[in-house]
Amino acid sequence: MESVAKSPKSLSLPWKTRTLLSLFDVGIDLLTRKEGTVNRGLVKLVDFRTPPSSEPINGVKSYDVVVDPTRNLWFRVFVPTEYPVEDLPVMVFFHGGAYILLAPDVKIYDDVCRKFARELPAIVVSVDYRLAPEHRHPAQHDDGLDVLKFLDVEENRSKWLPENVNISRCFIAGDSAGGHIAHHVTQRACQFNFQQLQVIGLVAIQPFFGGEERTDSEIRLEGTPIVSMKLTDWIWNAYMPLDEPYNRDHPIINVSGPNAVDISKMDFPATMVVVAGFDELRDRHIGYYQWLKKSGKEAYLVDYPNMFHTFYTFPELPESDQLISEVKDFVHKVLDKV
C-alpha cells in the first residue's frame, strides 16, 4: 500500500474506455466557455439522473434528504440491506466533476456509492454541494461542513439515518474535485466541536490540487486523459472568488505547498491517498501524502501505475473494483484501531 510503482511507458485501455474518454474531451470543450462560464443548457441535454431506490438494487436501497432548500443542499443516503443489525460506519462522499458538473444522482456516482455501501459495508451519504462558477469557494466547503453538522444533530439523525449507523465512526471521501473538498471539509471538521460525530478517516482519491510551479508529471503527462494544464487553470479561475486575488499557491489550491496550513497539531485522521501513473496530478498527490507524513499524520499511498485520472468511475476496468477493495481494507484497518 505504501510503495510508488513504476508506470509503463504508454496507457493501455479497452476500446470502450478510450471511446468514453474521447467523448469526455469533446464534451468538456463544449461545456466550458472561454470567459469562465458553463453552458448549462447543454449540460441539461446530457445530464442523465437516477432516482433513489426504495427497493434494494444490488443489495442497497437509497433515498434523498434535503438539508437546506434555500440553497438546494441535499444528500443521497445509500443503505446496505444485508446488514440490518450490525453497527455500521458512515461515509460522507463528495463527487468529482471539476466543481462545475455532476451530482449524487448522476448514474456514475449513484453506482459508485452503491458499491461503497455494499462492499465496505457502510451507510454512505453522498453530498450535492453547490457548483461553480455560479457558487464559488467557499460554498462547497461550507456545504460539506453543514452536512456534517446536520448529521451530528440527534433529531436529524434519528429521522434520516438507519438505526444501525455509528456516527462516531465517520469517514470522509471524495474523488478529484470531491477529493479536494473532502480534504478541506476534514480539516475544518478538526476545528469544530461536534457532539457525537467523529471523523476517523479520509479517503482522498486523486484529489484535485494545484500549484504555481508546474510539476514533472504535469509536464511529462500533458495529453493524458481527463486533466490538462489548460483545463486545470480554467477550473481554478471558475472556482476561486472573483473579488479575491490569488495564485495557484493559495492554501486552498496547493494544500501542501509553501502557504500550507499547519495541521501538525490538529487531530487530523488517518488518510488514504490514491494516485495513478497517467494522472497529470500524480506528483501533487504524492507530495500531499509526503506532507501528511511529515506533519505526523497516519497516511497510506495506493498507486495504480497503469491508470488515469478518475479511472475508478469506469466499471469496465478491473482496477475500479480493486480500488473499492482497497478502500474497504483501509476502512477496516482504521476501525480495528478504534
C-alpha positions in Angstrom: 0.0 0.0 0.0 3.0 2.3 0.6 5.2 1.8 -2.4 5.2 4.0 -5.6 5.1 1.7 -8.6 6.9 2.5 -11.9 4.4 3.4 -14.6 4.5 1.7 -18.0 5.6 3.8 -21.0 2.1 4.0 -22.5 -1.5 3.8 -21.3 -3.2 0.6 -22.3 -7.1 0.7 -22.2 -10.0 -1.2 -23.6 -11.8 0.4 -26.6 -14.9 1.2 -24.6 -12.9 3.3 -22.1 -10.9 5.0 -24.9 -14.2 5.9 -26.6 -15.7 7.3 -23.5 -12.6 9.4 -22.7 -12.6 10.8 -26.3 -16.3 11.8 -25.8 -15.3 13.5 -22.5 -12.7 15.6 -24.2 -15.2 16.8 -26.8 -17.8 17.4 -24.2 -15.7 19.4 -21.8 -14.6 21.7 -24.6 -18.3 22.4 -25.5 -19.4 22.9 -21.9 -16.7 25.3 -20.7 -16.7 28.7 -22.2 -13.6 30.9 -22.6 -15.0 33.6 -20.4 -15.2 31.2 -17.5 -18.9 30.2 -17.6 -20.5 26.8 -18.1 -23.1 26.0 -20.9 -25.8 24.8 -18.5 -28.3 24.4 -21.4 -26.0 21.8 -23.0 -25.4 20.2 -19.6 -29.1 19.5 -19.2 -29.2 17.6 -22.5 -26.6 15.1 -21.3 -27.3 15.2 -17.6 -29.0 11.8 -17.0 -30.2 11.4 -13.4 -31.0 8.3 -11.5 -33.9 8.3 -9.0 -33.5 6.9 -5.5 -34.5 3.3 -5.0 -36.7 2.4 -2.1 -36.4 -1.2 -3.2 -32.9 -2.6 -2.9 -30.7 -2.6 -6.1 -27.8 -5.0 -5.7 -28.4 -5.1 -2.0 -28.6 -1.3 -1.5 -31.6 1.0 -1.1 -31.3 4.8 -1.4 -33.3 8.0 -0.6 -32.7 11.7 -0.7 -32.6 14.1 2.2 -32.9 17.9 1.9 -30.7 19.9 4.4 -31.4 23.4 3.2 -33.9 24.1 0.4 -32.9 27.8 0.1 -29.5 26.7 -1.4 -30.7 23.3 -2.7 -28.3 21.5 -0.3 -29.2 17.8 -0.1 -27.7 14.4 0.0 -28.4 10.8 -1.1 -28.2 8.1 1.5 -27.2 4.5 0.5 -28.1 1.8 2.9 -26.9 -1.8 2.5 -29.9 -4.1 3.3 -27.9 -7.2 4.2 -26.6 -5.7 7.5 -29.8 -4.6 9.3 -28.4 -5.1 12.9 -24.6 -4.6 12.6 -23.1 -1.3 13.8 -22.1 0.4 10.5 -19.8 3.4 9.9 -20.9 6.3 7.8 -19.0 7.5 4.7 -19.7 11.1 3.7 -18.8 11.3 0.0 -18.1 14.2 -2.3 -18.4 13.6 -6.1 -15.9 14.8 -8.7 -16.7 16.9 -11.7 -14.3 19.9 -11.7 -16.5 21.7 -9.2 -18.8 22.6 -12.1 -20.6 19.3 -13.0 -22.3 16.2 -11.8 -24.3 15.3 -8.6 -25.0 12.3 -6.3 -27.9 11.2 -8.6 -25.8 11.1 -11.8 -25.5 7.4 -12.7 -21.8 7.0 -12.3 -21.8 8.3 -8.8 -25.0 6.6 -7.8 -23.3 3.3 -8.9 -20.0 4.2 -7.1 -21.7 5.0 -3.8 -23.9 1.9 -4.1 -20.7 -0.2 -4.4 -19.1 1.5 -1.4 -22.3 0.9 0.7 -22.4 -2.7 -0.2 -18.8 -3.7 -0.1 -17.4 -1.8 2.9 -20.2 -2.1 4.2 -21.2 1.4 5.3 -24.0 4.0 5.3 -23.0 6.3 2.5 -24.1 10.0 2.5 -23.4 11.5 -1.0 -23.5 15.3 -0.8 -24.9 17.5 -3.5 -22.8 20.6 -2.9 -23.3 23.9 -4.9 -21.4 24.1 -8.2 -19.0 26.7 -9.6 -18.8 29.2 -11.2 -22.3 30.2 -10.1 -21.2 29.4 -6.5 -17.5 29.9 -5.9 -15.3 29.0 -2.9 -16.0 28.6 0.0 -19.6 27.5 -0.9 -18.6 23.8 -1.5 -16.6 23.6 1.8 -19.5 25.3 3.7 -22.0 22.9 2.3 -19.8 19.9 3.3 -19.3 21.1 6.8 -23.0 21.9 7.2 -23.9 18.3 6.2 -21.7 17.1 9.0 -23.3 19.5 11.4 -26.8 18.3 10.2 -25.8 14.6 10.8 -24.5 15.5 14.3 -28.0 16.6 15.4 -29.7 13.7 17.1 -33.2 14.7 15.8 -31.9 14.7 12.2 -30.0 11.5 12.5 -32.9 9.6 14.1 -35.2 10.8 11.3 -33.0 10.3 8.3 -30.4 7.7 9.0 -30.9 4.0 9.9 -30.7 2.9 13.5 -27.5 0.8 12.9 -25.4 3.8 11.9 -22.5 4.7 14.2 -21.9 8.4 13.6 -18.8 8.3 15.8 -17.2 6.2 13.1 -17.3 8.7 10.2 -15.1 8.6 7.1 -15.0 11.4 4.6 -14.2 10.5 1.0 -14.1 12.1 -2.5 -12.5 11.9 -5.9 -10.9 14.6 -8.0 -12.6 17.9 -7.1 -14.5 15.9 -4.5 -11.2 14.7 -3.0 -10.1 18.4 -2.7 -13.4 19.2 -0.9 -13.0 16.1 1.3 -9.6 17.3 2.5 -10.8 20.8 3.3 -14.0 19.6 5.0 -12.0 17.2 7.1 -9.6 20.0 8.0 -12.5 22.2 9.1 -14.1 19.4 11.0 -10.9 19.0 13.0 -11.6 22.6 14.3 -15.3 22.1 15.1 -16.7 20.7 18.3 -19.2 18.0 17.3 -21.5 16.4 19.9 -21.3 12.8 18.6 -19.9 12.8 15.0 -16.2 12.0 14.8 -14.2 11.9 11.6 -11.8 9.0 11.9 -10.7 8.6 8.3 -10.2 10.4 5.0 -10.2 8.8 1.6 -8.6 11.2 -1.0 -9.0 9.7 -4.4 -6.8 11.6 -6.8 -7.7 14.9 -5.2 -7.7 18.0 -7.5 -4.8 20.1 -6.2 -2.7 22.7 -7.9 0.4 24.9 -7.5 2.3 27.7 -9.3 5.3 25.7 -10.3 4.4 23.0 -12.8 5.4 19.6 -11.6 7.3 16.9 -13.6 4.1 14.9 -14.0 2.1 17.9 -15.2 4.7 18.5 -18.0 5.5 14.9 -18.8 1.9 13.6 -18.8 0.3 16.5 -20.7 -2.1 15.0 -23.2 -3.2 12.0 -21.0 -6.9 11.6 -20.2 -9.2 14.0 -18.4 -6.7 16.5 -16.9 -4.7 19.1 -18.8 -2.9 22.3 -17.6 -5.2 24.4 -19.7 -8.3 22.8 -18.1 -6.9 23.0 -14.6 -6.1 26.7 -14.9 -9.7 27.3 -16.3 -11.2 25.3 -13.3 -9.3 27.3 -10.7 -10.4 30.6 -12.3 -14.0 29.3 -12.3 -13.7 28.1 -8.6 -11.9 30.9 -6.7 -13.7 34.1 -5.6 -13.8 36.9 -8.2 -13.0 39.6 -5.6 -10.0 37.8 -4.1 -6.6 38.0 -5.9 -4.9 34.6 -5.8 -2.2 32.5 -7.4 -2.1 28.7 -7.5 0.0 28.5 -4.3 -3.1 29.7 -2.3 -3.5 27.2 0.5 -7.0 26.2 -0.8 -5.4 25.1 -4.1 -1.9 24.0 -3.1 -2.7 22.4 0.3 0.8 21.0 0.8 2.6 23.9 -0.8 4.6 26.9 0.6 1.5 28.5 2.2 0.0 25.3 3.6 -2.0 25.3 6.8 -0.1 23.7 9.7 -2.0 20.6 10.6 0.7 19.1 12.8 -1.2 20.0 16.0 -4.7 19.1 14.6 -6.3 15.7 15.2 -6.3 15.0 11.5 -7.5 11.5 10.8 -5.8 8.6 9.0 -5.7 9.3 5.3 -5.7 7.0 2.2 -4.3 8.8 -0.9 -4.9 7.3 -4.3 -2.5 8.1 -7.2 -2.3 6.9 -10.8 0.6 6.6 -13.2 -1.0 8.5 -16.1 -2.6 11.3 -14.0 -1.0 14.7 -14.6 -1.7 15.5 -10.9 0.3 12.4 -9.8 3.2 14.4 -8.3 0.8 16.6 -6.3 -0.9 13.5 -4.8 2.5 12.0 -3.8 3.6 15.4 -2.4 0.3 15.5 -0.4 1.0 12.1 1.0 4.5 13.1 2.0 3.3 16.3 3.6 0.8 14.3 5.7 3.6 12.1 6.9 5.9 15.0 7.6 3.0 16.6 9.6 3.0 13.5 11.8 -0.2 12.0 10.4 -1.1 8.4 9.6 -1.2 8.2 5.8 -1.3 5.4 3.2 -0.4 5.7 -0.5 -2.2 3.4 -3.0 -0.7 3.5 -6.5 -2.3 2.4 -9.8 0.6 2.8 -12.3 -1.4 2.0 -15.4 -4.4 4.2 -14.7 -5.5 7.8 -15.3 -7.5 10.5 -13.5 -10.9 9.3 -12.3 -10.3 5.7 -13.6 -12.4 4.1 -10.9 -15.6 5.6 -12.3 -15.2 3.3 -15.4 -16.7 0.0 -14.1 -15.3 -2.0 -17.1 -11.8 -1.6 -15.7 -10.8 -4.3 -13.2 -8.9 -1.5 -11.2 -12.3 0.0 -10.4 -13.3 -2.9 -8.3 -9.8 -3.2 -7.0 -10.0 0.4 -5.6 -13.3 -0.4 -3.8 -11.5 -3.3 -2.2 -8.5 -1.1 -1.2 -10.9 1.4 0.4 -12.6 -1.4 2.3 -9.2 -2.6 3.6 -8.3 0.9 4.8 -11.7 1.4 6.5 -11.4 -1.8 8.4 -7.8 -1.1 9.3 -8.9 2.2 10.8 -12.0 0.7 12.5 -9.8 -2.0 14.1 -7.8 0.7 15.9 -10.9 2.5 17.3 
